[in-house]
Amino acid sequence: MQTNSRLFDDFAKLASGALGTAQGVKTELDNLVQQRLERLMTSMDLVPRDEFDAIKAMVLGLTDTVDAQSEKIAALEKQLKTKTATSKAGPKSSKKTVEG
């Protein structure tokens, strides 16, 4: 009976060792895949996320500034048109000075 127990203990140790080895292989494979992906992304010259977020914030700020400037320009153009229209509609003087 003790030989059966010993046999099961040996099988348990063997299975435990195989499981540990498989887990080690999985870890090594994960590391290898991660390294390959990092190399691929580096060779593609991708932008890091923090730089992307910084540029995105700058663009959004500039968009707001451009919109505000466009509104100011539109208001100034409207004022210019009203001034031009008022000056054209005003009385024209036809006085001529005689030099002499």
PyMOL commands that set and color helices and strands:
alter all, ss='L'
color gray80, all
select helices_A, chain A and resi 2-43+49-89
alter helices_A, ss='H'
color red, helices_A
deselect
rebuild
show_as cartoon
